[in-house]
Amino acid sequence: MTTLHTIFFYIFSTVLLVAAFRVITARNPVHAVIYLVLTFFQAAAIWLLLKAEFLAIVLVLVYVGAVMVLFLFVLMMLNFDVKAMREGFWKLFPAAAAVGGICFGAAHVKKHVQTA
């Protein structure tokens, strides 16, 4: 029984990580939303494996049922130009990577300070 749960956990986790990566790398915003919905469903499946059914249902109902529908509605209503948004991405990428590295380093240092 435990090995079956472990296999399902690895399957759900792998799909969750791939879908989360595709959320930030998808060129089409609608595809990114669909991958985000897949990510939420995989997270709910992991909650179900942990026997936390209420949290899984709340995740699906609140995030997939409300937030994603609202996000898609706003996305469709705005109809913004994706190419214009992507032009400045590589120009700002080094600064964003530096800020991410600083945040990661601060969290890592804080973890070691709390355990000492």
C-alpha positions as CSV (number, residue, x, y, z in Angstrom):
1,M,0.0,0.0,0.0
2,T,2.8,2.4,0.9
3,T,4.6,1.7,-2.4
4,L,1.5,2.5,-4.4
5,H,1.1,5.8,-2.5
6,T,4.8,6.5,-3.2
7,I,4.4,5.8,-6.9
8,F,1.4,8.1,-7.2
9,F,3.1,10.8,-5.2
10,Y,6.1,10.8,-7.7
11,I,3.7,10.8,-10.7
12,F,1.7,13.7,-9.3
13,S,4.8,15.6,-8.2
14,T,6.5,15.2,-11.6
15,V,3.4,16.4,-13.5
16,L,3.0,19.3,-11.0
17,L,6.6,20.4,-11.5
18,V,6.4,20.2,-15.3
19,A,3.1,22.1,-15.3
20,A,4.5,24.7,-13.0
21,F,7.5,25.2,-15.2
22,R,5.3,25.5,-18.2
23,V,3.2,28.2,-16.5
24,I,6.2,30.5,-16.5
25,T,7.6,29.4,-19.9
26,A,4.3,29.3,-22.0
27,R,4.2,31.9,-24.7
28,N,0.4,32.1,-24.8
29,P,-1.2,33.5,-21.6
30,V,-4.2,31.2,-22.1
31,H,-1.9,28.2,-22.2
32,A,-0.2,29.4,-19.1
33,V,-3.6,29.5,-17.3
34,I,-4.4,26.0,-18.4
35,Y,-1.1,24.8,-17.1
36,L,-1.8,26.6,-13.8
37,V,-5.1,24.8,-13.6
38,L,-3.3,21.5,-14.2
39,T,-0.8,22.5,-11.4
40,F,-3.7,23.1,-9.0
41,F,-5.3,19.7,-9.8
42,Q,-2.0,17.9,-9.2
43,A,-1.6,19.7,-5.9
44,A,-5.1,18.7,-4.9
45,A,-4.2,15.1,-5.8
46,I,-1.2,15.2,-3.5
47,W,-3.5,16.6,-0.8
48,L,-5.8,13.6,-1.4
49,L,-2.8,11.3,-1.0
50,L,-2.2,12.9,2.4
51,K,-5.8,12.2,3.4
52,A,-6.6,16.0,3.5
53,E,-9.8,15.8,1.4
54,F,-11.1,19.2,2.6
55,L,-8.0,21.0,1.6
56,A,-8.0,19.3,-1.8
57,I,-11.7,20.3,-2.4
58,V,-11.1,23.9,-1.2
59,L,-8.1,24.2,-3.5
60,V,-10.1,23.0,-6.5
61,L,-13.2,25.0,-5.7
62,V,-11.5,28.3,-4.8
63,Y,-8.5,28.5,-7.1
64,V,-9.7,26.6,-10.1
65,G,-13.3,27.5,-9.8
66,A,-13.0,31.2,-9.0
67,V,-9.6,32.6,-9.4
68,M,-8.7,31.0,-12.7
69,V,-12.1,31.8,-14.2
70,L,-11.6,35.4,-13.1
71,F,-8.1,35.5,-14.5
72,L,-9.2,34.2,-17.8
73,F,-12.1,36.7,-17.9
74,V,-9.7,39.6,-17.3
75,L,-7.2,38.2,-19.7
76,M,-9.8,37.9,-22.5
77,M,-11.2,41.4,-21.7
78,L,-7.9,43.2,-21.7
79,N,-6.6,41.6,-24.9
80,F,-3.1,42.9,-24.4
81,D,-0.2,42.5,-26.8
82,V,2.0,39.7,-25.6
83,K,4.9,40.5,-27.9
84,A,5.3,44.0,-26.5
85,M,5.5,42.6,-23.0
86,R,8.2,40.0,-23.9
87,E,10.5,42.6,-25.5
88,G,11.9,43.8,-22.2
89,F,12.2,40.3,-20.6
90,W,15.9,39.6,-21.3
91,K,16.9,43.2,-20.4
92,L,15.4,42.8,-16.9
93,F,16.3,39.1,-16.4
94,P,19.7,39.7,-14.7
95,A,18.1,42.0,-12.1
96,A,15.3,39.6,-11.5
97,A,17.8,36.7,-11.1
98,A,19.9,38.8,-8.7
99,V,16.8,39.6,-6.5
100,G,15.7,35.9,-6.6
101,G,19.2,34.8,-5.5
102,I,19.2,37.4,-2.7
103,C,15.8,36.1,-1.5
104,F,17.0,32.5,-1.7
105,G,20.2,33.3,0.2
106,A,18.3,35.2,2.9
107,A,15.9,32.3,3.4
108,H,18.7,29.8,3.5
109,V,20.7,31.9,6.1
110,K,17.5,32.4,8.2
111,K,16.9,28.7,8.2
112,H,20.4,28.0,9.5
113,V,20.2,30.7,12.1
114,Q,16.9,29.3,13.5
115,T,18.2,25.8,13.7
116,A,21.5,26.8,15.5
